């Protein structure tokens, strides 16, 4: 059955990027070359003291050469650049091998979606044998079907020592990588949306604003043309409707005045009622939240809370969810606590997921002191 309460995630930025890419596909090749002086990707992959170089463009990858990570390798690469102009114009991607990093799929609460990087950094030693200050890492949300209240993400990391050394080797060759990724979970080079980057901020290349500005202008012009196509028929119809509306304007004049006055009266009544409701509910909510803070211990956390019509519903995770029923029942503020759905276990955190509904009996009573 369709869930009408589900949230529709509209990614406007992703739509604009897709639109820009489709518009650029329609632009002739010579004009596209004027918009950017970069062609394809130079993919650099380390392997046992050497660097494998390949050139990738529009999904096609061609092996270029293998150079040593020393002075002889630098000279060899300079010779390649001098004989192949496209290598000098290509964007540079450092792609770590499968032995140079690791990746792991994480299942996290949906509430941390907007702060994935910070949350994973705080608990990195829980998911990996490393601490945040030992590695460079990235977290990329996965476009998979998730359980309600959860989000799946891929954690990719490598050690700082390894990546710092590779970056210094590339700088010695005169290369400034735009991205660093991992072969086991590689970025799509033909899609600049949603890519992750293992490079720290101090190593990241500053991109030029001119191409981005040109893309924005092209998108704005296309949007203006589309808007014109949509609005012009409406404007013609509007002229017809306006001519008809003039004939009934005299009759509608008094009705509009009455309607405006009624709206003003309704607005005053609604604002007054909102102020009264807010004044009554705010102290009661403070009492209820204070009581929950007092009852629920630090090893239990809530991901969802809803109060309506004297009923409170909470969702979260706890080492022993069954004990929460007794804890809530022992309070003078709550009554008739029960599980709204079966208790399940989070396979990652080993905590029990619960959903409890409880009646609020004395919401206006005395405020309890939090310990």
VOGU-3710 file (C-alpha; in Angstrom, 3 decimals, decimal comma):
1> xxxxxxxxxx> 0,000/0,000/0,000  1,237/3,485/-0,828  2,540/5,389/2,192  1,117/8,898/1,872  3,132/10,046/4,905  6,497/9,362/3,269  8,763/12,332/2,571  9,557/13,169/-1,060  13,243/14,115/-1,299  13,532/16,695/-4,093
11> xxxxxxxxxx> 17,189/17,473/-4,844  16,986/20,791/-6,732  20,771/21,123/-7,073  21,024/17,699/-8,658  18,279/18,611/-11,129  20,166/21,785/-12,136  23,386/19,832/-12,673  21,548/17,310/-14,848  19,932/20,140/-16,813  23,291/21,853/-17,326
21> xxxxxxxxxx> 24,826/18,603/-18,570  21,970/18,069/-21,045  22,270/21,649/-22,303  26,015/21,275/-22,834  25,355/18,122/-24,862  23,430/20,287/-27,344  26,249/22,825/-27,647  28,590/22,204/-30,637  31,936/20,632/-29,780  33,985/23,702/-30,825
31> xxxxxxxxxx> 31,954/25,966/-28,544  32,305/23,483/-25,670  36,054/23,594/-26,121  35,942/27,375/-25,788  34,128/27,043/-22,456  36,812/24,874/-20,898  40,465/24,132/-21,623  40,399/20,768/-19,823  39,806/17,480/-21,655  39,370/14,137/-19,927
41> xxxxxxxxxx> 41,027/12,753/-16,799  44,569/11,668/-16,076  44,072/8,796/-13,604  47,102/8,087/-11,409  47,131/4,726/-9,561  49,981/3,760/-7,181  51,423/0,235/-7,250  54,535/-0,928/-5,322  56,753/2,114/-5,827  55,346/2,954/-9,250
51> xxxxxxxxxx> 52,555/5,085/-10,624  50,270/3,736/-13,351  48,954/6,490/-15,627  45,823/6,202/-17,767  43,727/8,707/-19,716  39,925/8,587/-19,413  37,411/10,493/-21,539  33,658/9,896/-21,969  33,841/6,460/-20,372  36,839/5,249/-22,435
61> xxxxxxxxxx> 40,108/4,611/-20,594  43,526/4,219/-22,280  46,686/3,125/-20,472  49,467/5,706/-20,874  52,549/4,525/-18,986  54,034/3,289/-15,698  56,555/5,638/-14,062  58,703/5,190/-10,993  58,229/7,371/-7,926  61,693/8,955/-8,251
71> xxxxxxxxxx> 63,629/11,471/-10,316  63,746/9,144/-13,319  59,966/8,759/-13,212  59,493/12,529/-13,078  61,708/12,985/-16,143  59,817/10,215/-17,953  56,491/11,893/-17,216  57,740/15,316/-18,371  58,731/13,724/-21,675  55,264/12,210/-22,001
81> xxxxxxxxxx> 53,654/15,600/-21,366  55,792/17,265/-24,008  54,813/14,641/-26,591  51,111/14,482/-25,667  49,331/17,825/-25,258  46,141/16,334/-23,815  48,004/15,082/-20,740  48,825/18,658/-19,802  45,183/19,769/-20,092  43,592/16,762/-18,373
91> xxxxxxxxxx> 42,180/16,951/-14,885  44,100/14,760/-12,442  42,524/12,005/-10,325  44,524/10,064/-7,738  42,916/6,600/-7,508  44,134/4,505/-4,586  44,459/0,741/-5,066  42,540/-1,868/-3,083  45,515/-2,315/-0,735  45,818/1,431/-0,083
101> xxxxxxxxxx> 42,469/1,990/1,647  39,263/0,390/2,784  35,523/0,941/2,552  32,627/-0,146/4,725  28,875/0,230/4,466  27,254/1,901/7,481  23,637/1,951/8,654  22,930/5,144/10,599  19,871/6,932/12,028  18,156/9,209/9,508
111> xxxxxxxxxx> 18,543/12,102/11,960  22,293/12,329/11,202  21,823/12,693/7,407  22,775/16,382/7,354  25,908/15,826/9,504  27,241/12,483/8,272  30,880/13,559/8,131  30,900/14,952/11,670  29,017/12,008/13,168  31,272/9,398/11,560
121> xxxxxxxxxx> 34,402/11,357/12,543  33,246/11,321/16,167  32,797/7,520/16,162  35,420/6,521/13,550  37,285/4,259/15,985  34,012/2,360/16,458  33,751/1,479/12,757  37,472/1,108/11,922  40,757/0,376/13,722  41,804/4,026/13,198
131> xxxxxxxxxx> 41,189/7,363/14,894  40,074/10,425/12,932  43,473/12,100/13,215  45,206/9,098/11,608  43,274/8,947/8,347  41,592/10,903/5,572  38,056/9,702/5,026  34,834/10,474/3,183  31,223/9,393/3,751  28,891/9,051/0,759
141> xxxxxxxxxx> 25,134/8,391/1,186  23,939/5,390/-0,808  20,904/5,636/-3,075  19,380/2,427/-1,764  16,056/1,549/-0,152  16,521/2,179/3,547  14,613/1,004/6,577  12,300/3,659/8,099  14,334/6,032/10,229  17,675/4,827/8,813
151> xxxxxxxxxx> 20,146/5,819/6,115  22,860/3,754/4,428  26,239/5,325/3,687  29,631/4,159/2,466  32,709/5,011/4,543  35,932/5,252/2,504  39,307/5,965/4,127  43,066/5,804/3,757  45,938/6,649/6,066  47,274/10,183/6,149
161> xxxxxxxxxx> 50,861/8,972/5,784  50,132/7,127/2,525  48,073/9,893/0,909  50,500/12,644/1,975  53,369/10,738/0,345  51,478/10,202/-2,904  50,430/13,856/-3,012  54,032/14,998/-2,612  55,088/12,682/-5,467  52,406/14,148/-7,745
171> xxxxxxxxxx> 53,407/17,711/-6,823  56,993/16,848/-7,722  55,713/15,755/-11,147  53,900/19,093/-11,531  50,437/17,601/-11,005  47,679/18,935/-8,772  44,989/16,271/-8,256  41,402/17,484/-8,246  40,124/14,353/-6,501  41,406/11,314/-4,658
181> xxxxxxxxxx> 39,204/8,220/-4,532  39,459/4,467/-3,898  39,422/1,718/-6,517  37,076/-0,423/-4,432  34,421/2,323/-4,551  35,433/4,526/-7,477  33,767/7,805/-8,481  31,887/8,112/-11,761  34,082/10,461/-13,801  31,211/11,325/-16,162
191> xxxxxxxxxx> 28,961/12,534/-13,329  30,264/15,404/-11,197  27,355/15,121/-8,759  27,733/13,121/-5,586  31,453/12,418/-5,958  33,488/12,001/-2,792  37,021/13,287/-2,271  39,626/11,839/0,099  41,890/14,875/-0,310  41,925/17,181/2,730
201> xxxxxxxxxx> 40,966/20,818/2,196  44,568/22,018/2,128  45,348/19,768/-0,863  42,217/20,495/-2,882  42,556/22,456/-6,109  40,626/25,691/-6,449  38,348/25,379/-9,472  37,797/28,279/-11,865  34,534/30,181/-11,617  34,346/31,202/-15,297
211> xxxxxxxxxx> 33,001/27,880/-16,694  30,558/27,639/-13,799  29,350/31,164/-14,522  28,877/30,347/-18,214  26,934/27,193/-17,329  24,729/29,213/-14,989  24,016/31,816/-17,686  23,132/29,098/-20,194  20,828/27,443/-17,659  19,180/30,785/-16,874
221> xxxxxxxxxx> 18,621/31,514/-20,570  17,124/28,070/-21,138  14,884/28,557/-18,132  13,786/31,939/-19,446  12,894/30,429/-22,830  10,948/27,638/-21,151  9,151/30,135/-18,961  8,226/32,195/-22,028  6,772/29,150/-23,771  4,689/28,345/-20,714
231> xxxxxxxxxx> 3,592/31,899/-19,878  2,719/33,225/-23,346  -0,432/31,088/-23,840  -1,486/31,893/-20,303  -1,044/35,617/-20,963  -3,278/35,432/-24,037  -5,958/33,616/-22,080  -5,582/36,156/-19,303  -6,432/38,978/-21,686  -9,674/37,202/-22,619
241> xxxxxxxxxx> -10,565/36,617/-18,978  -9,798/40,253/-18,146  -12,229/41,458/-20,813  -14,970/39,286/-19,312  -14,097/40,329/-15,771  -14,674/43,990/-16,611  -18,328/43,218/-17,252  -18,897/41,891/-13,729  -16,530/44,270/-11,938  -19,317/46,487/-10,560
251> xxxxxxxxxx> -21,142/43,531/-8,973  -17,958/42,086/-7,451  -16,795/45,369/-5,898  -19,016/45,189/-2,810  -18,487/41,449/-2,459  -14,715/41,931/-2,435  -14,953/44,562/0,315  -17,026/42,226/2,477  -14,642/39,347/1,794  -11,602/41,461/2,747
261> xxxxxxxxxx> -13,246/42,527/5,998  -14,159/38,906/6,784  -10,597/37,791/6,108  -9,242/40,461/8,423  -11,635/39,378/11,182  -10,703/35,697/10,664  -7,024/36,581/10,680  -7,324/38,423/14,000  -9,277/35,508/15,498  -6,732/32,963/14,258
271> xxxxxxxxxx> -3,752/34,946/15,537  -5,423/35,387/18,913  -6,189/31,662/19,134  -2,605/30,777/18,183  -1,270/33,016/20,940  -3,632/31,417/23,477  -2,734/27,900/22,349  0,971/28,632/22,444  0,677/30,157/25,910  -1,153/27,088/27,198
281> xxxxxxxxxx> 0,998/24,445/25,507  4,491/25,776/26,071  4,644/25,285/29,880  3,031/21,825/29,539  5,561/20,675/26,944  8,400/21,858/29,169  7,060/19,709/32,006  6,773/16,637/29,768  10,259/17,002/28,210  11,798/17,637/31,617
291> xxxxxxxxxx> 10,210/14,447/32,939  11,482/12,407/29,971  14,988/13,791/30,508  14,794/12,724/34,135  13,511/9,210/33,433  15,510/8,122/30,379  19,131/7,234/31,102  22,220/8,124/29,084  22,479/4,672/27,455  19,116/5,209/25,742
301> xxxxxxxxxx> 18,527/7,732/22,944  15,446/8,925/21,111  15,213/9,425/17,358  11,550/10,474/17,244  9,032/12,100/19,586  5,431/13,124/18,909  2,773/14,429/21,282  -0,873/14,862/20,325  -4,246/14,651/22,089  -2,791/13,517/25,402
311> xxxxxxxxxx> -0,705/10,712/23,863  3,081/10,660/23,602  4,908/8,430/21,120  8,673/7,911/21,284  11,082/5,903/19,134  14,713/5,134/19,724  17,267/2,537/20,823  18,154/1,120/24,242  20,187/-1,774/25,675  16,993/-3,061/27,353
321> xxxxxxxxxx> 13,861/-1,560/25,822  11,503/-3,633/28,008  12,632/-1,799/31,138  11,393/1,525/29,732  7,748/0,465/30,247  8,273/0,213/33,995  10,286/3,411/34,105  7,503/5,393/32,385  4,724/3,758/34,426  6,498/4,724/37,648
331> xxxxxxxxxx> 6,088/8,403/36,787  3,037/10,390/37,945  3,056/12,127/34,564  2,645/9,016/32,374  0,197/6,116/32,340  -0,678/3,075/30,220  2,757/2,713/28,586  2,859/0,059/25,839  4,887/-0,948/22,825  3,347/0,309/19,567
341> xxxxxxxxxx> 5,385/-2,172/17,515  7,611/-5,220/18,162  11,070/-4,593/19,576  13,875/-5,252/17,058  17,657/-5,205/17,312  20,033/-2,911/15,429  22,643/-5,234/13,913  25,289/-2,503/13,965  24,898/-0,944/17,411  23,442/-4,128/19,036
351> xxxxxxxxxx> 20,806/-1,945/20,698  17,092/-2,684/20,766  14,869/-0,478/18,635  11,582/0,407/20,296  8,410/2,400/19,667  6,410/3,188/22,803  3,069/4,956/23,201  2,125/6,362/26,603  -0,768/8,458/27,913  0,094/11,812/29,505
361> xxxxxxxxxx> -2,101/12,145/32,578  -0,766/15,200/34,432  0,748/17,393/31,740  -0,060/20,515/33,670  1,263/19,230/36,977  4,347/20,106/38,951  7,616/20,302/37,048  10,151/17,644/38,099  13,764/18,505/38,653  16,205/16,773/36,291
371> x> 18,975/14,944/38,117
//
